[in-house]
Amino acid sequence: MLTSIFPQAIGLCAGVLLLTSTLMVWRHSLLASIGLLAAQGIGLAALVALIGVHSGDAQLLVVSVLVLALKGVVLPWILARQSRASTRTVEESPHQNPIVALLTVAGLTILSYVVLGRILSHVGAVTAHAAPIGLAMVLTGFLLLVTRRRARSQLVGFLLLDNGIATVAFLTSGGVPLFLELGISLDVLLVVVILYVFTGRMHAKFGGTDVDTLRELHD
Amino acid sequence: MVIALFSPIVVPLVLAGISVPRQFVAVRRFAPIAASVVVLASGILLIAATAAGQVPITAGGIIRADALSAYMLTVVGAVGLVSTWGGQGAVPLGDRTKAGSYDSFLCVFLAAMSLAVLADNIGVMWASVEATTIATAFLVGHHRTKKSLEAAWKYVILGSVGVAIALLGIVLIYAASHSAGHPTLSWFSLSATTMPLDPALIKAGGALAILGFATKAGLAPMHSWLPDAHSQAPAPVSGLMSGVLLSVALYAILRIQAIADPVIGPDFLRVMLSIAALLSLAVAAAMLIRQRDYKRMLAYSSIEHMGVMALGAAIGAPAIPAVLLYVLAHGLIKATLFVVSGRILSAEGTPVIAEVRALLTRRPGLAVPWLVGMVALLGFPPFGIFFAVVNILLAGWAAGMGLAVSIALLLLLIIFAGLVRSTVTMTFGAAPSVAAASPDRSAHGPWLPLVLAFAVTAVIAFSGQPIGGILARAAAVLGGTP
């Protein structure tokens, strides 16, 4: 029975991932974005667990727990720590209006289906058909990085990008080896912690976290 | 030999650990120097081992030293030694805890770079390159001014995003090996064996991986973090980033190229790297012709030199020995110049070229190493950079890339003019009569590392053996020979 449900379940998880990414572009509140990021982490963990159960790979179940802990709980928690106190009411005012942003996301998703569909045409696995979702997440992450102005929203964009890469990895090859997954997770965690520390310092030095104020260095 | 594989990674990490507590303040100052010495010694040991035909390997095949890895490890050690030894005292011990983290981050950086060149696994190589972003983030932001915070933020965001693109590429390469029935990330297996790798996946993966590592290597158009980070970081850190980090990123590009070229042919990546190379040279030329800040000048000069190295990588096998010679010569010279620039900055109190005048009569102790370094950087013989550039350009001409080489040569001439102008402004001219009476002959720090760096760069191109043999063996690795 599992074999017949498997493609639908993969599709469901991929749908959750794409939906959360799109909503991140739509919503301007930082807390909402962080909540969506947590939901996305849980969706990704479910996806990994599904692939693990289907391929009978116990290592992937370990990775799934790791993903759940890191992307579903720890990283959103770090991001939310300060924003709950200081920026509950502050809304992001991005460079792009929401309609244009949503249309751009649609365009990017189509683009990634065209590009990855061609590249992955030789890979017959069921999971590979959902892989363009991962690329769409990467591109959406870029969009957030470019259009958002507050430091922590850029962090959300960076994490979305990272989730997208992880999605591509799990869907095309069942994930990278475990020791590497650990290394990558540690790197991402440390980068987020560092950027978090910098955000604090930025707040102290510039009196805000609008990255547009970073304009002192130029030629 | 296994000890030479582990020690450049483990010893710096241990030294980083003991630099943190306050009880070891005396050890702390020498920890980065000791770490560099260990890396350099291991590199030389491994070069000797690979010259004898061995390929030391450990940790289940993840850590492996062939001729190229051994050579790069030596470069990391040598440039690290010049930066840390020459930069000793550049960061005052004032705030003890802060200084402790400074020294231990330097050690972590060296450990990560050693792992990056010794790993026979593109994934581990990726993770250690990303780890250097983490180690250097606080080093760039060390001064805690607004400007250094801005530089550090841009550096971490652009660096991590760039390297994330490389990870996407690596994931696709892994997927290619997965669908070929033999999932592996070992670049040795990927480049040496005849696996039926899917060309479309390798093409996309290789392009993305090279794009990502090019961000770290400071190649245009992904270079914008580099001048900010290099100009705001403490001088020894700038030297390490310029001489080690950029070179290791270039090494990653060469490794990826060695995997992709046999599958998709050399033309695709050649075009990509040539465009990046010429764009980098153009950006450097545009910025150097009227540069006002001498640390930024050195940073843009790094973009220029990385551009020429990327051109060498695009040309391929005939130019690779010259590229490797270039990596060492540029690393040593640039580290030295950054160290001297830090001393000039602390002596003169200004990073503006126009405000530093007549250095040769006022402060000969600083002006002489600066002048020698700039002469080497400009590509005058007998320094290694001259021979490396000439060989790359000739190889390019022979390989039928005459147009790219001609454009590069033209841009190099513009850069030459800009750098000469700035150097002359800083060093020559008549001093105010008051200062001329008592010139400052102090070198403002250890002078021996600077002299050693100049000496090595000056003689390296003339020693056919052993240097020529080492370079040839290292270059042969990229052709598929272990």
Interface residues (C-beta under 8 A of the other chain):
Chain A: V115 R118 I119 L120 S121 H122 V123 V138 F142 L145 A151 Q154 F158 L161 D162 G164 I165 V168 A169 T172 S173 G174 V176 P177 L180 G183 I184 L186 D187 L190 V191 I194 L195 F198 R201 M202 K205 F206 V211 L214 R215 E216 L217 D219
Chain B: N121 G123 V124 W126 A127 E130 A131 T133 I134 A137 F138 G141 R144 K146 K147 L149 E150 A151 A152 W153 K154 V156 I157 S160 V161 A164 L167 L168 V171 L172 Y174 A175 H178 S179 P183 L185 D198 A200 L201 A204 P227 D228 S231 Q232 M287 Q291 R292 R296
